Amino acid sequence: MKALDRITAAWIITVTLVFPIAILLGILMRLNQANVLELSPLTFYSFMTAHGLLMVGIWFVMSMAGVSYLLQRYVEVRVWPITFGYVLTLVGVVLLLAAIFGGGFHTGWYFLYPLPFYARTEEWATMAFLLSLGSLGVGWFVWSLGLLVAILRKYPLTRALAWHHLVGKSEPETPPFILISTTTLLGLVPAFVAAVILLGLFFMEYLGGVKQDALLMKNLTFYFGHTLVNEMLYFGIAALYELFPALAGKPPYRTKPFVALAWNLVLVVVWTAYFHHLYMDFVQPTVLQYVGQLASWIAPIPAIAVTAFSVLGTVYRSGIKWWLAPTFFFTGVMFWIIGGLGAILDAIVANNFVLHNTLWVPAHFHTYNLLGNVLFSLGFITWFVREQSGDDGSRLYRPVATLYLLGGAGFVAAFYIAGALSIMRRVDKYPELVANGGVWALVGALFAILVLVAVAIYTVHVVRRCWRVLAAA
């Protein structure tokens, strides 16, 4: 389908052009923390807001664009929801950048209530930011519903969730890609509903002066945000399940009972794992803290265990040719395990009191994003470029893979070490008590520069080839 080729190429061009800019913002922040640069606190926190929201946003849409493209193998995919999502994403990003760099909006990516009403230099920035979130949310929600409807037209819900496989039936078969895509889309629906409620409450206060309950707003924020970040990772895993066996010269994966069980379990627990963000909120009902801890332990285990063993079994004695696409997929799974273990350690209540406000948290979420989810999407992008142009980027394999993986590993290691040393996060400068934080910030920045170089090389390669797809329209 040429229209789907074109919109996918448009997503790839947009994301890969924004990615190095977002990386550069992160490097500037780390250099400021290392006292190599002198950014004002307003500039630092504006960069933090832009960096976090851009990174989450571009890799969410890229992971969903990959699933949208691959879904045509199984169902009829309509292009208009994807295009609608693209247009509203562009509108949302323009409003977001206007709020940050024109209105001085600097809440951080988490925009916890009531920060949007205070962390700004221009009053209109709050409205621009809320409209930005509204545009992004509407576009992504319609896009998600479009994909879910496309699946359910062919697969009844119980079949899409592979419930018949749970009891040992092998027919009719539900492909793993359909199972994972369905659970992920179903997980997103209540998250978007929470986002609508959250924005409505923000607007009630902004326009009508109605004060909101801070704990309710925090629950809604993290329910939406944490779920979104997890589900974009699962979109990437869906692409891996669909493409990796063929890349290794092996038969497609099949939905075994343990695979069906794992992903149905993930669907349930991902809705409650976000409670680990509220351990410090002592007025939160205690039972919810236990639910959050248990869900946080359970959520990564089925997906990681099933996926890791499947990928390792696929590679074993496969004679796989290690070009960029399989390398990105394989290393993404391995680093995802590391990031997941880091998250589980932090989600233990006793550990959380020590770790949660330290750089341990950026360590684990950069691991499973920069070295997990992003690599899954880069694997899809590389595969897509080869399908469209015949160029597998073989000449880029050594420089891009080496610089990206070495730089990424060193970058997150600096975060882990600093977190273990109790160096705090969310600060623009480290106080004398933890002055060694500057050293690890510099180490992290230097390794991140390697990632930036790799991404710049890769972006030139990808954009040139995807532009040809658009030009051929």
C-alpha positions in Angstrom: 0.0 0.0 0.0 1.8 3.1 -1.3 -0.1 5.5 1.1 1.0 3.5 4.1 4.6 3.5 2.8 4.5 7.3 2.5 3.1 8.0 5.9 5.5 5.6 7.5 8.4 7.3 5.7 7.1 10.7 6.9 7.1 9.4 10.5 10.6 8.1 10.1 12.0 11.3 8.7 10.3 13.4 11.4 11.4 11.3 14.3 15.0 10.8 13.1 15.4 14.5 12.5 14.1 15.4 16.0 16.1 12.7 17.8 19.6 14.3 17.6 18.1 17.6 18.7 16.6 15.9 21.8 19.9 14.2 22.5 21.8 17.5 22.2 19.5 19.0 24.8 20.3 16.1 27.2 24.1 16.6 26.6 23.9 20.3 27.3 22.1 19.5 30.6 24.8 17.0 31.7 27.6 19.5 30.7 25.9 22.1 32.8 25.8 19.7 35.8 29.5 19.0 35.2 30.2 22.8 35.3 31.5 22.8 31.8 28.7 25.0 30.7 26.8 27.7 32.6 23.1 27.5 31.8 20.6 29.6 33.8 18.2 27.5 35.9 15.3 28.6 33.6 17.2 27.4 30.6 18.2 24.1 32.2 14.7 23.2 33.3 13.3 24.3 29.9 15.8 21.9 28.3 14.7 19.2 30.7 11.1 19.7 29.8 11.7 19.7 26.1 14.1 16.8 26.2 11.8 14.5 28.2 8.6 15.2 26.4 10.2 15.1 22.9 11.9 11.8 23.7 8.8 10.1 25.0 6.7 11.6 22.2 8.8 10.7 19.2 9.5 7.2 20.3 5.9 6.5 21.2 4.7 7.6 17.7 7.6 5.8 16.0 6.9 2.5 17.8 3.2 2.8 16.9 4.1 3.7 13.3 6.1 0.5 13.0 3.2 -1.6 14.3 0.8 0.3 12.0 2.9 -0.7 9.0 3.4 -4.3 10.0 -0.3 -4.7 10.8 -1.1 -4.7 7.1 0.2 -8.2 7.0 -2.8 -9.4 8.9 -5.7 -6.9 8.6 -6.8 -4.0 6.5 -5.1 -0.8 7.8 -6.8 2.5 7.1 -4.3 5.3 6.6 -6.4 8.2 7.7 -6.1 7.6 11.5 -2.3 7.4 11.1 -2.3 10.7 9.0 -4.6 12.3 11.5 -2.2 11.3 14.3 0.7 12.8 12.3 -1.0 16.1 11.7 -2.1 16.6 15.4 1.4 15.5 16.6 3.0 18.2 14.5 0.5 20.7 15.9 1.1 19.5 19.5 4.9 19.7 19.1 4.7 23.3 17.7 2.5 24.3 20.7 4.9 22.5 23.1 8.0 24.2 21.8 6.2 27.6 21.8 5.2 27.1 25.4 8.8 26.1 26.4 11.0 28.4 24.4 8.5 31.3 24.0 6.7 31.2 27.2 9.4 29.8 29.5 7.4 26.7 30.5 9.8 24.6 32.6 7.9 22.0 34.7 10.0 19.0 33.7 8.5 16.2 31.5 6.2 15.1 34.4 4.4 18.5 34.7 3.1 17.6 38.1 0.2 19.7 39.5 0.4 22.6 40.3 3.7 23.2 38.5 2.1 24.2 35.2 0.5 27.2 36.9 3.9 28.5 38.3 6.8 27.1 36.3 6.5 29.6 33.4 7.5 33.1 32.5 4.4 33.9 30.5 0.9 33.2 31.6 -0.2 32.0 28.1 2.5 29.2 28.3 0.3 27.1 30.5 -2.6 27.3 28.0 -0.3 26.5 25.1 1.1 23.5 27.0 -2.3 22.1 27.9 -3.5 22.6 24.2 -0.3 20.8 23.1 -1.1 17.8 25.3 -4.7 17.9 24.1 -3.6 17.8 20.5 -1.2 15.0 21.0 -3.7 13.0 23.1 -6.5 13.3 20.6 -4.3 12.4 17.7 -2.8 9.4 19.4 -6.1 8.2 20.8 -7.9 8.3 17.4 -4.9 6.5 15.9 -4.9 3.8 18.6 -8.6 3.3 18.2 -8.2 3.0 14.4 -5.7 0.2 14.8 -7.7 -1.6 17.5 -10.9 -1.4 15.3 -8.9 -2.8 12.3 -7.8 -5.8 14.5 -11.2 -6.5 15.9 -12.8 -6.4 12.5 -11.0 -9.7 11.7 -10.2 -11.1 15.1 -12.9 -11.3 17.9 -11.5 -9.9 21.1 -11.1 -13.3 22.8 -9.2 -14.6 19.8 -7.1 -11.4 19.5 -6.1 -12.0 23.2 -5.4 -15.6 22.4 -7.6 -16.9 25.2 -8.1 -20.2 23.3 -4.4 -20.7 23.4 -4.5 -20.5 27.2 -6.4 -23.7 27.3 -4.1 -25.5 24.8 -6.0 -25.0 21.6 -3.7 -24.4 18.6 -6.4 -23.3 16.1 -7.4 -20.8 15.0 -3.9 -19.4 15.5 -3.5 -15.9 16.9 -0.1 -14.5 15.7 2.1 -13.2 18.5 2.1 -9.8 16.7 -1.7 -9.6 16.9 -1.7 -10.6 20.6 0.9 -8.1 21.7 -0.5 -5.3 19.6 -4.0 -5.9 21.0 -2.9 -6.0 24.6 -0.9 -2.8 24.1 -3.7 -1.0 22.4 -6.2 -2.1 25.1 -3.7 -0.9 27.7 -3.6 2.5 26.1 -7.4 3.2 26.0 -7.8 3.8 29.8 -4.6 5.7 29.9 -6.0 8.2 27.3 -9.2 8.4 29.2 -7.2 9.3 32.3 -5.4 12.0 30.2 -8.7 13.5 29.2 -9.9 13.7 32.8 -6.5 15.2 33.8 -6.6 17.9 31.1 -10.2 18.6 32.0 -9.3 19.2 35.6 -6.3 21.4 34.6 -8.6 23.5 32.4 -11.2 23.8 35.2 -8.5 25.4 37.4 -7.0 27.5 34.6 -10.2 28.9 33.3 -12.5 28.7 36.3 -10.2 28.8 39.3 -11.4 25.5 40.7 -8.6 24.1 42.9 -7.9 20.4 42.4 -6.8 17.6 44.7 -3.0 17.2 44.3 -3.0 13.5 45.0 -5.7 12.8 42.5 -3.8 14.8 39.9 -0.6 13.0 40.6 -2.4 9.6 40.3 -3.9 10.6 36.9 -0.5 12.0 35.7 1.5 8.9 36.4 -1.3 6.5 35.4 -1.3 8.1 32.0 2.4 8.8 31.7 3.8 5.5 33.1 1.3 3.4 31.1 2.2 5.3 27.9 5.9 4.8 28.3 5.4 1.0 29.0 3.1 0.5 26.1 5.4 2.1 23.6 8.0 -0.4 24.7 5.5 -3.2 24.0 4.8 -1.8 20.5 8.5 -2.2 19.8 8.5 -5.8 21.1 5.6 -6.5 18.8 7.7 -5.4 15.8 10.6 -7.6 17.1 8.3 -10.7 17.4 7.2 -10.1 13.8 10.5 -9.4 12.1 13.3 -11.0 14.1 12.7 -14.7 13.3 12.9 -14.0 9.5 16.0 -11.9 10.0 17.6 -14.9 11.7 16.4 -17.3 9.0 14.0 -19.1 11.4 10.2 -19.8 11.2 7.8 -17.2 12.6 7.1 -17.3 16.3 3.9 -19.1 17.4 1.6 -18.3 20.3 2.1 -21.0 22.9 0.0 -21.1 26.1 2.8 -19.5 28.1 3.2 -16.7 25.6 -0.6 -16.0 25.8 -0.5 -16.1 29.6 2.5 -13.7 29.8 1.0 -11.0 27.6 -2.5 -11.2 29.2 -0.8 -10.9 32.6 1.1 -7.8 31.3 -2.1 -6.2 30.1 -3.5 -6.4 33.7 -0.5 -5.5 35.8 0.7 -2.6 33.7 -2.4 -0.7 34.8 -1.4 -0.8 38.4 2.4 -0.7 38.3 2.4 3.1 38.3 1.7 3.2 42.0 5.5 2.9 42.6 5.7 6.6 41.7 3.6 7.4 44.7 5.5 5.6 47.5 6.5 8.9 49.0 2.9 10.1 49.2 2.1 8.8 52.6 -1.6 9.8 52.4 -2.1 7.3 49.6 -3.9 4.2 50.9 -1.3 1.7 52.0 -2.9 -1.2 50.1 -2.2 0.7 46.9 1.5 0.9 47.7 1.6 -2.9 48.1 -0.4 -3.3 44.8 2.2 -1.0 43.1 5.1 -3.0 44.5 3.7 -6.4 43.4 2.6 -5.2 40.0 6.0 -3.6 39.4 7.7 -6.9 40.2 5.4 -8.9 38.0 5.0 -6.6 35.0 8.5 -7.0 33.4 9.0 -10.7 34.2 6.6 -12.4 31.8 7.5 -10.1 28.9 11.2 -10.1 29.5 11.4 -13.8 30.3 9.4 -14.9 27.3 11.0 -12.5 24.9 14.6 -13.0 26.1 14.4 -16.8 25.8 12.7 -16.6 22.5 15.3 -14.3 21.1 18.2 -16.3 22.5 16.7 -19.5 21.1 16.3 -17.9 17.7 19.9 -16.8 17.5 21.3 -20.1 18.7 22.8 -22.0 15.8 21.0 -19.7 13.3 24.0 -18.4 11.3 22.4 -15.0 11.5 23.9 -12.2 9.5 24.6 -9.4 11.9 23.6 -6.2 10.1 22.0 -3.2 11.7 18.4 -4.4 12.0 19.0 -7.7 13.9 21.8 -6.1 16.0 19.4 -3.4 17.1 16.7 -5.9 18.0 18.9 -8.3 19.8 20.9 -5.7 21.9 17.6 -3.9 22.6 16.3 -7.1 24.4 19.5 -7.5 26.3 19.6 -3.9 27.6 15.8 -4.1 28.3 16.6 -6.8 30.8 19.1 -4.6 32.5 16.7 -1.7 32.6 13.9 -3.9 33.9 16.0 -5.2 36.7 17.0 -1.6 37.6 13.3 -0.7 37.7 12.4 -3.7 39.9 15.1 -2.8 42.4 13.7 0.7 42.6 10.1 -0.5 42.9 10.8 -2.3 46.2 9.5 0.1 48.8 12.5 -0.2 51.1 14.9 0.5 48.2 12.7 3.2 46.8 13.2 5.4 49.9 16.9 5.4 49.1 16.9 5.4 45.3 13.9 7.1 43.9 15.0 10.7 44.1 18.5 9.8 42.8 20.0 9.3 39.4 19.2 5.6 39.6 15.7 6.4 38.1 17.1 8.2 35.0 19.5 5.3 34.8 16.8 2.6 34.4 14.4 4.5 32.2 17.2 5.6 29.9 18.3 2.0 29.7 15.0 0.6 28.6 14.3 3.6 26.4 17.6 4.6 24.7 18.9 1.1 24.7 15.6 -0.8 24.5 12.6 0.8 22.9 14.6 3.1 20.7 16.7 0.2 19.4 13.5 -1.8 18.6 12.2 1.2 16.5 15.6 1.6 14.9 15.5 -2.1 14.0 12.2 -1.5 12.3 13.4 1.6 10.6 16.5 -0.2 9.2 14.3 -3.1 8.0 11.9 -0.6 6.3 14.7 1.3 4.6 16.0 -2.0 3.2 12.6 -3.0 2.0 12.1 0.3 0.2 15.6 0.9 -1.2 17.4 -2.4 -1.0 20.1 -0.8 1.1 20.7 -2.5 4.5 23.3 0.0 5.6 26.0 -2.6 5.8 28.7 0.1 5.5 27.3 1.8 8.5 27.2 -1.3 10.6 30.5 -1.0 12.5 30.6 2.8 13.1 26.9 3.2 14.0 26.5 0.0 16.1 29.8 0.5 17.9 29.4 4.2 18.7 25.7 3.9 19.7 26.1 0.8 21.9 29.4 1.9 23.5 28.2 5.4 24.0 24.8 4.3 25.3 26.2 1.7 27.8 28.7 4.3 29.2 26.0 6.9 29.4 23.6 4.8 31.5 26.5 3.4 33.5 27.3 6.9 34.7 23.7 7.3 35.8 23.7 4.0 37.7 26.9 4.7 39.5 25.8 8.2 40.4 22.4 6.8 41.6 24.2 4.2 43.8 26.2 7.1 45.3 22.9 8.8 46.2 23.4 11.7 43.8 20.1 13.5 43.4 18.2 14.0 40.1 16.3 17.0 38.8 19.0 19.5 39.9 20.8 21.9 37.5 23.9 22.1 39.7 25.2 19.7 42.4 25.8 21.0 45.9 29.2 20.6 47.5 27.9 17.6 49.5 27.7 15.5 46.3 30.2 17.4 44.2 31.3 14.1 42.6 28.0 14.2 40.7 29.7 16.6 38.3 32.3 14.1 37.5 29.7 11.4 36.6 27.7 14.1 34.6 30.8 14.8 32.5 31.4 11.0 32.0 27.8 10.6 30.9 28.0 13.6 28.6 31.1 12.3 26.8 29.6 8.9 26.2 26.4 10.6 25.0 28.4 12.5 22.4 29.3 9.1 20.9 25.6 8.3 20.7 24.9 11.7 19.0 27.6 11.0 16.4 26.1 7.6 15.6 22.6 9.0 15.4 23.8 11.8 13.1 25.4 9.3 10.7 22.3 7.1 10.8 19.9 10.0 10.3 21.6 11.1 7.1 21.4 7.6 5.8 17.7 7.1 6.7 16.3 10.5 5.7 17.8 10.4 2.2 16.3 7.0 1.5 12.9 7.7 3.1 12.7 11.0 1.2 12.8 9.0 -2.0 9.7 7.1 -0.8 7.9 10.4 -0.4 9.2 11.8 -3.7 8.0 8.7 -5.6 4.4 9.5 -4.6 
